[in-house]
Amino acid sequence: MLAQISLAGSFLILFKLKTDFKKDTFRRMRKCPLKPFQRIETTKFIRTTKNILFVRNLRLWPTNSKEQTGIVIGWLVAVFLFVLSINTSFAQDPNNNYCVDPQGAERGGFTLDKIRVCVGTPVRVTGGLPAGLLSVGYVKEYSGKGIPTNFESGPSFQYTKPGSYTILQVGTINNGRALACQTITVLPLDPVKFTAQSCLGRRATLTVDASTLGQYDSYLIRWGDGVSDPKSRAEMQANPAHTYNIGSPNSPTITVEGIYGTVASPLCNSPQTPQQITLLAAATQPIINALTTINDNSIELKYQTSAGVSVELYQKVNGTYVATGQKGTGGGTFTVQTDAKQVQCFQLVPQDACNSQTAKSDEVCSLVLTAQSANKQNNLTWQPYAGTTPRFRFYRLYRNGAPIGPTMTRVSLNSYSDADNIVCGSQYCYSLEATVEGSAQTVITSAKTCAIGINGDPPGEIGSMVISIEDGRPRLITTPPVGIGATDSYTMVVSRASGASGSFQPVATLDRKSAYTDESANPSAGSYCYQVVYQTNCGLQTPPSKTVCTVYLEAKSANGIDWNADSPFAPETVDSYTVEVIDSLNGTRQEINMGANTHYEPDLNDPNLQSQKYRIIALTTGGTTSFSNFYTFRREAKILVPDAFTPNADGMNDEFKAFGIYVDRFLMTIYNRWGEVVYSTTSKSEGWDGNSNGQQAPAGQYMYRIEVIDLTGLKTVRTGAVLLIR
C-alpha cells in the first residue's frame, strides 16, 4: 500500500515537471551538443504518508536541451526507485525502541560536536555518516516508540528545556532502512542563589543555596571591586570570603555565575546573579558601660559597640563562659535572669558571618552587698570585686541614695560599719558601687540591701525559768530580764528542741508575755527542752537563756518506772524528786521521796497495787516545783493452781483450790472425762474436796476452767488438768 502511494506521488511529480517544459524547449535540448553538467544545490521534499524524504545535491539542468531532458527523466526514475526502496523495507513496530532493537535495520551513524550542552546552545552533526547513507533525517527528541513521521534535516538542533534526549537518525543504505542513535544531555542554566553578608574589617562572605551549589562544576565570583575570583564547587561550599581595600566601594555589588566545565574552558555559563552589600569597618572592642543588680534574680547590663556590629552576651558558669543567647547591635541593654545573690561575671563577644576573631569586651562582675543591724551601727560586708578588668578605681557606698564614708581605693576591702546617727526603728538601705577601667570606664552597682536601726541599752540576763506539765501540755514561765519594765515594749522568742541533744527551732514569738503553753507538744511521748530570748522594740536582745527540759516519766522495764534527770529549772537545779502515787481504783494519793534517784519499783507482793498512776514532782531547794507527765503502771492478775490433790483428810492438800492476786470476781468449774460438771464455785476462798453429788469421785484426771475478773475489770481465763489421787 505504501509503495503504491509513493509510486503515485512520483508520477504526479513527473507529470507536473513535464507540463512545465514547453515543446520548443525540448527541441532545443535535442539539438544542443553535450556539455558538462552544472551543479546546483537544491532540496526537494517528496512527502509520503509514512515519512519525509530528503533529496540533496541533485545534478540538474544540463547546458543543452537534450541533456536537460535526459537528466530530468533520470532524476524522476531515481526518485521513483528511492521511494520504492524506502517503503518496501521491513514493517515498523510502533511500540519498539529502535535505539535498543533496530529489528534488522542497517547501522547508520553520525557524530555530534558535543554530547553535553546547555539550554539554548545548538548541537551540530559534524560527520561520522557511513558511506552510501542516503536520504538522512533526524528526530531530535526520540521517544523510544516506533519511528515518527516528522524529521529534521539538521545539521544542528537546539533545546529549550534541560534534560536527557535521544537523537534518532533515519536513512537508507543499499535500498534498506538505516538507523543510528546518540544521547545528549541538556543542562539547566539556573541563576546561582546565594547570600552575601558583610563582616567586620571590610570583609564579605558568600553562602550558596544548596539547590544550586551542586549544579555547576565551577563558579566565578566578581566581588564588585574589580576582582574576579574563580572557585571550585568545594571552595564555594566552604563559604568563600573576600577583604576589600580601603579605596574600594563601600557598597559593592557582588555577582556569581555558575559554569559547566572550568572557568578557563567553560562549556557554558549561567546568568550572573547580583547582590549589593554595605561593608563594615573594623570593629572596636565592645564595652560594658554599666552593670546593675536589680534584685535577687535580675541583673541589667548597658553596652556599646561599633555601628552595625552585632555582639552576644556570655556569662561565666562554673569557670567557663557560655552564650546566653542574647544579641544586640550598636548599643543597648541586656537583662539577665540569674541568681543575683551570688557574684555573676559577663563578657561581650562580637558576632559576624565570618566568625571574625575580634577583641572581646573586658570581663565585668557583679557585687553582692549584705547589711546586718547592730546596736548603734549597721555592718556592711561584700566579696571583693572579682572581675579581670585591667584597672580597679574605687568603691563607694550609698545609704538611702546618698554617698557615705570615704572612697575606698583598695580592691581587697570587703566591709564597712555605718555608725552615723543610727536611729532605733529607722530603715537604712545601702548599695555598693565599684568603678573599674579597661577599654572604657565601667560602673558596677549592687542591689539594695536594708537594715533596721538599733540604738539603745541592751536588756540584762533573763531571770528564773521553769517548765512543768499542766493539763497535759508543757507550760513555760519566765521572769523578764533586768531593764525591761512592766510597761516596756518587748517580745519573747521561744525555741524548742526534742530532748537535750536536739537542735533548737523557734516555735513562738510573744508580745509582752512571760509565759507560754506549748499546745503542739506531747509530753507523754518524750522530753522537750526550751530556750528563751527577750528582744526590745529597738531590736536589742538578750543572749539565749539556759535550757530547761520537761521531766518525762516512762517504764523502761516491767518492774518499775524511770524519768530523765534534765533540769526543768533555770538558773536553779533539781534538789530532789518525789513519786506521786494515785490509786487508779479508789483515787487515793501518796507521795514517796526519791531523793536524787530517777527509778522506782512498786512492791510486787502488795495485792492492792495492781494498777497505779504515777507522776514525778521535781523540787528545788527554794521549793519551786515542776511536774512530769502521768504514767499508769499496771500488773496482770495472777492465778496459781496445783497439779494434783489427795482428799484423805490428813490436813495436807485435801482440796483442789486456786490462789490468785488482783482478783475481784471468780468462777471455777471442774469436769470429768465425759465433760460433765462435777463441781463449780464462785468463791475464791473455796476449793473442790473430791466429792460429787455427795459421793467420792473416782480417782483420775479431771479438767478445770477458772475465770477471774481483776480489780481493773480485765477478765483472765485459765484451763488445765488436775489429778485426783485416792
C-alpha positions in Angstrom: 0.0 0.0 0.0 2.8 2.4 1.0 4.6 1.5 -2.2 1.5 2.2 -4.3 1.1 5.6 -2.7 4.7 6.5 -3.2 4.6 5.5 -6.9 1.5 7.5 -7.4 3.2 10.5 -5.8 6.2 10.1 -8.1 4.1 10.0 -11.2 2.3 13.2 -10.1 5.6 14.9 -9.8 6.8 13.6 -13.1 3.6 14.9 -14.7 3.9 18.3 -13.2 7.5 18.7 -14.3 6.6 17.6 -17.8 3.9 20.1 -18.2 6.4 22.8 -17.2 8.6 22.3 -20.1 7.5 23.8 -23.5 7.9 22.0 -26.8 10.4 24.4 -28.2 12.5 23.9 -25.1 12.6 20.2 -25.7 13.5 20.7 -29.4 16.4 22.9 -28.4 17.6 20.3 -25.9 17.7 17.7 -28.6 19.7 19.9 -31.0 22.3 21.1 -28.4 25.6 19.3 -28.2 26.5 17.5 -24.9 28.2 19.7 -22.3 29.4 19.1 -18.7 26.7 19.2 -16.1 26.3 22.3 -14.0 26.0 21.6 -10.1 23.1 23.3 -8.4 22.4 23.0 -4.7 18.7 22.5 -4.0 16.4 20.4 -1.9 13.2 18.7 -2.9 10.7 17.2 -0.4 8.8 14.2 -1.5 6.1 13.6 1.0 4.5 10.3 1.6 2.0 9.1 4.3 4.9 7.5 6.1 7.9 9.9 6.2 9.7 12.9 4.7 12.4 12.1 2.3 15.3 14.4 1.7 17.0 14.7 -1.8 20.2 16.6 -1.6 22.9 17.7 -4.2 20.9 16.8 -7.3 22.6 17.3 -10.6 20.1 19.5 -12.5 19.8 21.4 -15.7 22.4 20.5 -18.2 23.7 23.1 -20.7 21.7 21.8 -23.7 18.1 20.7 -24.1 19.0 17.1 -24.8 21.0 16.9 -21.6 18.2 18.6 -19.7 15.6 16.1 -21.0 17.8 13.2 -20.1 18.7 14.4 -16.7 15.1 15.1 -15.8 14.0 11.7 -16.9 16.9 10.1 -15.0 16.1 12.1 -11.9 12.5 11.1 -11.9 13.5 7.4 -12.3 15.9 7.8 -9.3 13.1 9.3 -7.2 10.8 6.5 -8.1 13.3 3.9 -7.2 14.2 5.7 -3.8 10.6 5.9 -2.8 10.1 2.3 -3.7 13.2 1.2 -1.7 12.2 3.1 1.4 8.6 1.9 1.5 9.4 -1.7 0.6 11.7 -2.1 3.7 10.7 -4.1 6.8 7.4 -3.4 8.6 7.6 -0.9 11.6 6.6 -1.8 15.2 5.0 1.4 16.7 6.0 0.4 20.3 9.6 -0.7 19.6 12.6 1.3 20.8 14.7 1.2 17.6 17.7 2.6 19.5 17.7 -0.7 21.5 16.3 -3.1 18.9 16.9 -2.0 15.3 14.8 -5.0 14.1 17.1 -5.8 11.2 17.7 -2.2 10.0 21.2 -1.3 8.7 23.5 0.6 11.0 23.7 4.3 10.3 26.0 6.6 12.2 26.8 10.2 13.0 28.9 12.3 15.3 28.0 15.4 17.3 30.2 18.3 18.2 29.2 17.8 21.8 27.0 15.5 23.9 26.6 17.9 26.8 25.2 21.3 26.1 23.3 24.0 27.9 19.8 25.1 27.3 19.6 27.2 24.2 23.1 26.1 22.9 22.9 24.4 19.4 24.4 20.9 19.0 25.7 20.1 15.5 26.1 16.9 13.4 29.8 17.0 12.5 30.1 13.9 10.4 30.5 10.2 11.0 27.9 9.2 8.4 28.6 5.8 6.8 29.4 5.6 3.1 26.4 5.2 0.9 24.0 6.6 3.5 21.2 8.5 1.7 18.0 10.3 2.4 19.1 11.2 6.0 16.6 12.6 8.5 16.7 13.2 12.3 14.3 13.1 15.3 16.0 15.3 18.0 13.7 14.1 20.8 13.1 10.4 20.1 10.5 9.0 22.5 11.7 5.3 22.1 8.4 4.2 20.4 8.5 3.3 16.7 9.7 5.7 14.1 8.0 9.1 13.9 6.6 10.6 10.7 8.3 14.0 11.0 12.0 14.5 10.6 14.5 17.3 10.7 17.3 17.7 8.2 19.8 19.2 10.7 22.7 19.6 10.8 22.1 21.5 14.1 19.5 21.1 16.8 18.6 23.4 19.8 16.8 22.5 23.0 14.8 24.9 25.3 14.4 22.6 28.3 17.0 20.8 30.3 17.1 17.0 30.3 18.5 13.9 28.6 17.5 13.5 24.9 18.0 10.8 22.3 18.6 11.8 18.7 17.4 9.2 16.1 18.9 9.2 12.6 16.9 7.6 9.8 18.3 7.0 6.3 18.9 4.3 3.6 21.8 2.2 2.7 21.7 -0.3 -0.2 18.0 0.3 -0.6 17.4 -0.7 3.0 16.5 1.3 6.1 19.5 2.6 8.2 19.2 3.8 11.8 21.5 5.3 14.4 21.1 6.9 17.9 23.0 9.4 20.1 22.2 10.6 23.6 22.7 14.2 24.6 22.4 15.9 28.0 20.9 19.4 28.1 22.0 21.3 31.2 19.9 23.9 33.0 21.1 27.4 33.4 19.5 28.4 36.7 20.8 31.6 38.3 23.0 30.9 41.3 21.2 31.6 44.5 23.5 33.0 47.2 23.5 35.2 50.3 26.2 37.9 50.7 27.0 39.1 54.2 29.2 41.9 55.5 31.8 41.1 58.1 34.0 43.2 60.3 37.1 44.7 58.7 35.6 45.4 55.2 35.1 41.7 54.5 32.3 39.8 52.8 31.3 36.2 52.8 29.1 34.2 50.5 26.8 31.3 51.2 25.4 29.5 48.2 22.0 27.9 48.3 22.1 24.1 48.4 19.8 23.9 45.4 22.4 25.4 43.0 25.6 24.6 44.9 25.7 21.0 43.5 24.6 22.0 40.0 27.6 23.6 38.4 31.2 22.4 38.1 32.8 25.7 39.0 31.9 29.3 39.8 33.1 32.8 39.1 32.6 35.4 41.8 33.0 39.1 40.9 33.4 40.9 44.2 32.5 44.3 42.8 35.9 45.8 43.2 37.5 44.6 40.0 38.4 41.2 41.4 37.2 38.1 39.7 37.5 35.0 41.8 37.2 31.5 40.2 36.1 28.9 42.7 35.5 25.1 42.6 32.4 23.6 44.0 34.2 22.6 47.2 35.5 26.1 47.6 32.0 27.5 47.3 30.8 25.1 49.8 33.3 26.5 52.3 31.6 29.9 52.1 34.3 32.0 50.4 35.2 35.4 51.8 36.9 38.5 50.4 38.6 41.5 52.0 38.1 44.9 50.3 40.8 47.5 50.1 40.3 50.9 51.7 39.8 52.6 48.3 37.2 50.1 47.1 33.5 51.0 47.1 31.7 50.9 50.4 28.6 49.3 48.8 29.9 46.9 46.2 27.7 44.7 44.0 28.7 41.1 44.1 27.8 38.8 41.2 28.1 35.0 40.9 27.7 32.8 37.9 27.8 29.1 37.6 30.0 27.4 35.0 29.8 23.9 33.4 33.3 22.8 32.9 36.1 25.1 34.2 36.5 28.9 34.3 39.3 28.6 31.8 37.4 26.2 29.5 33.7 26.7 30.1 31.0 24.7 28.4 28.5 27.4 29.2 27.8 30.0 32.0 24.7 30.7 34.0 23.2 34.3 34.1 25.0 36.5 36.6 23.2 36.9 40.0 23.9 40.3 41.6 23.6 41.3 45.3 24.7 44.6 46.9 26.1 44.8 50.4 27.4 47.5 52.7 30.8 47.0 54.1 31.6 47.1 57.8 34.7 48.8 59.2 37.0 47.1 61.6 35.2 46.7 65.0 36.5 48.4 68.1 36.4 46.4 71.4 32.8 46.3 72.7 32.2 48.0 76.1 30.0 47.2 79.1 29.3 50.7 80.4 27.4 49.6 83.5 26.3 46.5 85.4 23.5 47.0 87.9 21.9 44.3 90.1 18.2 45.0 90.1 17.1 42.4 92.7 17.9 38.9 93.8 17.0 37.4 90.4 17.9 40.1 87.8 21.0 41.9 86.5 21.0 44.6 83.9 24.0 45.5 81.6 24.3 48.5 79.4 26.7 48.1 76.5 28.1 49.8 73.4 29.8 48.6 70.2 30.7 49.7 66.7 27.8 50.7 64.4 26.3 47.7 62.7 28.4 45.3 64.7 26.4 42.5 66.5 27.5 41.2 69.9 26.4 38.3 72.0 26.4 38.3 75.8 28.3 35.5 77.5 28.0 34.5 81.2 30.6 32.6 83.3 29.2 29.3 84.6 31.5 27.1 86.7 34.5 29.0 85.5 33.7 28.8 81.7 31.9 31.4 79.6 28.8 30.2 77.8 26.5 32.1 75.5 23.3 33.5 76.9 21.6 33.7 73.5 21.1 37.5 73.9 22.4 39.5 71.0 22.4 43.2 70.1 23.8 45.7 67.6 25.3 49.1 68.2 24.3 49.6 71.8 21.6 48.9 74.3 20.7 47.0 77.4 20.7 43.3 78.3 18.7 41.9 81.2 19.7 38.6 82.6 17.6 36.4 84.9 20.0 34.7 87.3 20.9 34.1 90.9 22.0 37.6 91.7 22.6 36.8 95.3 25.8 35.2 94.0 28.6 37.1 92.1 28.0 36.8 88.4 30.5 37.6 85.6 29.8 38.7 82.0 31.6 39.4 78.7 30.6 40.6 75.2 31.7 38.7 72.1 31.4 40.3 68.7 29.5 38.3 66.1 29.6 38.4 62.3 29.1 36.0 59.4 32.9 35.5 59.0 33.4 34.5 62.7 35.9 37.3 62.9 38.3 37.0 65.8 37.9 40.5 67.2 38.6 41.6 70.7 36.0 40.6 73.4 34.9 43.1 76.0 36.6 43.3 79.4 35.1 40.9 82.0 32.7 42.6 84.3 31.4 41.0 87.5 28.5 41.9 89.9 28.7 43.0 93.5 26.7 41.4 96.4 26.2 43.5 99.5 24.8 42.4 102.9 23.7 44.6 105.8 23.4 43.5 109.4 21.9 45.6 112.2 23.9 46.0 115.4 23.5 48.4 118.3 24.1 51.9 117.2 25.6 50.8 113.8 24.9 48.8 110.7 27.6 46.4 109.5 28.1 46.1 105.7 30.1 43.3 104.0 30.7 42.2 100.4 33.0 40.0 98.4 35.9 42.0 96.8 35.4 42.8 93.1 36.1 39.6 91.1 36.4 40.9 87.5 39.7 40.9 85.5 39.2 44.5 84.2 42.7 46.0 83.9 42.3 48.7 86.5 40.2 49.0 89.7 39.5 52.6 90.6 37.4 52.6 93.8 34.4 51.5 95.9 31.7 53.9 97.0 28.9 53.2 99.5 25.4 54.8 99.4 22.9 55.0 102.2 19.3 55.8 101.2 20.7 57.1 97.8 23.4 59.4 99.3 27.1 58.6 99.4 28.6 57.8 102.8 32.0 57.2 104.1 35.3 57.6 102.3 36.1 56.5 98.7 37.9 53.1 99.1 40.6 52.5 96.5 41.8 49.1 97.6 40.0 46.3 95.8 40.6 43.8 98.6 38.4 45.8 101.1 35.2 43.9 101.9 33.5 45.6 104.9 32.4 48.9 106.4 30.5 49.8 109.6 28.0 52.7 109.4 27.7 54.3 112.8 26.5 57.7 111.6 23.4 58.7 113.7 21.6 55.3 113.6 18.1 55.8 114.9 16.2 53.0 116.6 13.5 51.6 114.2 14.5 53.5 111.1 15.2 51.7 107.9 18.6 52.1 106.2 19.0 50.9 102.6 22.5 50.6 101.2 24.1 49.9 97.8 27.8 49.5 96.8 29.3 50.9 93.7 32.6 49.9 92.1 34.3 51.8 89.2 36.8 50.0 87.0 38.6 50.9 83.8 39.7 48.9 80.9 38.9 49.8 77.3 36.4 52.2 78.9 35.1 53.1 82.3 32.5 50.7 83.8 30.3 51.3 86.9 29.1 48.2 88.8 26.3 48.7 91.3 25.0 46.1 93.8 21.3 45.6 94.7 19.9 47.5 97.6 20.0 45.8 101.0 18.3 47.2 104.1 18.6 47.1 107.9 16.5 48.4 110.7 18.4 50.7 113.0 19.1 49.6 116.6 20.0 52.2 119.2 19.6 51.6 123.0 20.8 49.8 126.0 20.5 46.0 125.7 18.4 44.2 128.3 20.0 42.2 131.1 20.0 38.5 131.6 16.7 36.6 131.8 15.6 35.8 135.3 14.3 32.4 136.6 12.6 29.9 134.3 10.6 26.7 135.0 8.9 24.2 132.7 6.1 22.0 134.0 3.4 19.8 132.6 0.0 21.4 133.2 -3.2 19.9 131.8 -1.2 17.6 129.6 0.9 20.4 127.9 4.3 21.9 128.8 3.9 25.4 130.3 6.9 27.7 130.4 7.1 30.5 132.9 9.9 33.1 132.9 11.0 36.2 134.7 11.8 39.1 132.3 15.4 40.3 132.3 16.5 43.3 134.3 16.0 46.5 132.4 12.6 45.6 130.9 9.8 47.2 132.9 6.2 46.3 133.1 5.3 49.0 130.6 8.2 48.5 128.2 7.6 47.1 124.7 9.3 43.8 124.1 8.9 40.3 122.6 9.7 36.9 123.9 11.0 34.4 121.4 10.7 30.7 122.4 12.7 28.0 120.8 12.2 24.2 121.3 14.3 21.1 120.9 13.3 17.4 121.1 15.4 16.2 124.1 18.5 17.8 125.5 20.6 16.8 122.4 18.2 18.1 119.8 18.5 21.4 117.7 16.5 24.4 118.7 13.9 25.9 116.4 11.7 29.0 117.1 8.1 28.0 118.0 6.6 31.2 119.3 7.1 35.0 119.3 5.1 36.6 122.1 4.4 40.3 122.5 4.9 41.4 126.2 4.4 37.9 127.5 6.4 35.9 130.1 4.5 32.6 130.0 3.9 30.1 127.2 1.9 26.9 126.8 3.2 24.7 124.1 0.0 23.3 122.5 1.9 21.4 119.8 3.9 19.2 122.2 3.0 15.8 123.5 4.9 15.4 126.9 3.8 11.7 127.1 5.9 10.9 124.1 9.2 12.4 125.3 11.1 15.3 126.9 11.1 18.8 125.4 13.7 21.4 126.1 13.3 25.2 125.8 15.3 28.4 125.4 14.1 32.0 125.5 15.3 35.3 124.0 13.9 38.6 125.0 14.0 41.4 122.4 13.3 45.1 122.9 11.3 47.1 120.4 14.6 48.5 119.1 15.9 45.1 118.2 18.3 44.6 121.2 18.0 41.2 122.6 19.3 39.1 125.4 21.6 36.1 124.9 19.7 32.8 124.7 18.6 31.7 128.1 19.8 28.5 129.8 18.0 25.4 128.8 15.0 23.9 130.7 13.5 20.5 130.0 10.3 18.7 130.9 10.5 15.7 133.2 9.5 12.7 131.1 8.1 9.6 133.0 8.2 6.2 131.4 8.7 2.5 132.2 12.0 1.1 130.9 11.3 -2.4 132.4 8.4 -4.5 133.7 9.2 -3.9 137.3 9.4 -0.1 137.7 9.2 3.4 136.3 12.0 5.8 135.2 12.4 9.6 134.4 15.1 11.8 132.9 17.5 13.9 135.0 17.4 17.1 132.8 16.6 20.1 134.9 13.2 21.8 134.4 14.6 24.9 136.3 17.0 27.7 135.5 19.1 29.0 137.0 18.3 26.7 139.8 18.7 22.9 139.7 16.8 19.9 141.0 17.2 19.2 144.7 15.1 16.1 144.9 12.3 14.0 143.2 9.0 12.8 144.7 7.0 10.0 143.3 3.3 10.8 143.4 1.2 7.6 143.5 -2.5 7.7 142.7 -4.6 4.5 143.0 -6.5 4.0 139.8 -9.3 2.3 141.6 -10.1 4.5 144.6 -8.2 7.6 143.8 -6.1 7.6 147.0 -2.9 9.5 146.8 0.5 9.2 148.4 4.0 10.6 147.9 7.3 8.8 148.1 10.5 10.8 148.4 13.1 9.5 146.0 15.9 12.0 146.7 18.1 12.2 143.6 17.0 8.7 142.3 15.4 8.5 138.8 14.0 4.9 139.1 11.2 3.5 141.3 9.9 -0.1 141.7 6.5 -0.7 143.4 6.0 -3.6 145.9 5.4 -6.7 143.8 3.7 -8.5 146.7 1.1 -5.9 147.5 -2.2 -7.3 146.3 -3.8 -3.9 146.2 -1.3 -2.4 143.8 -2.4 -3.9 140.6 -2.9 -0.5 138.8 -1.5 2.9 139.9 -1.0 6.2 138.2 2.4 7.9 138.9 3.8 11.4 138.4 7.2 12.8 139.3 7.5 16.1 141.2 10.9 17.8 140.8 11.8 20.3 143.6 14.4 23.0 144.0 15.9 24.0 147.3 13.8 27.0 147.2 10.6 25.0 146.9 9.9 25.5 143.2 8.1 22.5 141.7 7.9 21.0 138.2 5.5 18.1 137.3 6.1 15.3 134.8 3.6 13.6 132.7 1.3 11.0 134.2 2.2 7.3 133.7 -0.1 4.3 134.7 1.8 1.2 135.9 -0.4 -1.9 135.7 0.1 -5.6 136.7 -1.7 -8.6 135.3 -3.9 -10.8 137.6 -2.1 -13.9 138.7 -3.7 -17.4 139.2 -1.9 -20.3 140.9 -3.3 -23.9 140.9 -1.8 -27.4 141.9 -1.4 -30.3 139.5 -2.9 -32.9 141.9 -4.6 -33.2 145.3 -5.3 -36.0 147.9 -8.6 -35.7 149.7 -7.6 -38.2 152.5 -8.3 -35.9 155.5 -4.7 -35.7 156.5 -4.8 -32.0 156.5 -2.4 -31.6 153.6 -3.5 -30.9 150.1 -7.0 -32.2 150.8 -8.7 -29.7 148.3 -8.1 -28.5 144.7 -8.0 -24.8 145.3 -6.9 -21.8 143.2 -4.8 -19.0 144.6 -4.5 -15.5 143.0 -3.9 -11.8 143.4 -5.8 -8.8 142.0 -8.9 -11.0 141.7 -12.2 -9.3 142.1 -14.7 -11.9 140.7 -14.1 -15.6 140.5 -15.6 -18.7 138.8 -14.1 -22.2 138.9 -15.7 -25.3 137.1 -14.4 -28.9 137.3 -15.3 -31.5 134.5 -14.9 -35.3 134.4 -13.6 -37.1 131.3 -17.0 -37.1 129.7 -17.3 -33.3 130.0 -19.8 -33.4 132.9 -19.6 -30.7 135.5 -18.7 -32.4 138.9 -18.0 -29.1 140.8 -18.5 -25.3 140.4 -17.9 -22.4 142.8 -17.8 -18.5 142.6 -15.9 -18.2 145.9 -12.2 -17.6 145.5 -11.7 -18.9 149.1 -13.3 -22.4 148.4 -11.9 -25.5 146.7 -13.1 -28.9 145.5 -12.8 -31.7 148.1 -13.0 -34.6 145.6 -16.8 -35.3 146.1 -19.6 -35.1 143.6 -23.3 -35.3 144.4 -22.4 -36.4 148.0 -20.2 -39.2 146.8 -16.5 -39.6 146.4 -15.4 -39.0 142.9 -13.3 -41.8 141.4 -9.5 -41.2 141.3 -8.2 -40.0 138.0 -7.7 -36.9 135.9 -10.2 -34.0 135.8 -10.3 -30.8 133.7 -10.8 -27.3 135.1 -11.7 -23.9 133.8 -11.0 -20.8 136.0 -12.3 -17.4 135.0 -11.4 -14.2 137.0 -12.0 -10.5 136.6 -9.3 -8.4 138.1 -9.6 -5.2 140.0 -9.4 -3.1 136.8 -12.2 -5.1 135.2 -10.0 -7.2 132.9 -11.0 -10.9 132.5 -8.5 -13.7 132.6 -9.3 -17.4 131.8 -7.1 -20.4 132.7 -7.8 -24.0 131.8 -5.9 -27.2 132.6 -6.0 -30.7 134.1 -5.7 -31.9 137.8 -5.1 -35.4 139.1 -7.3 -36.7 141.9 -5.3 -39.3 144.0 -7.0 -41.7 146.4 
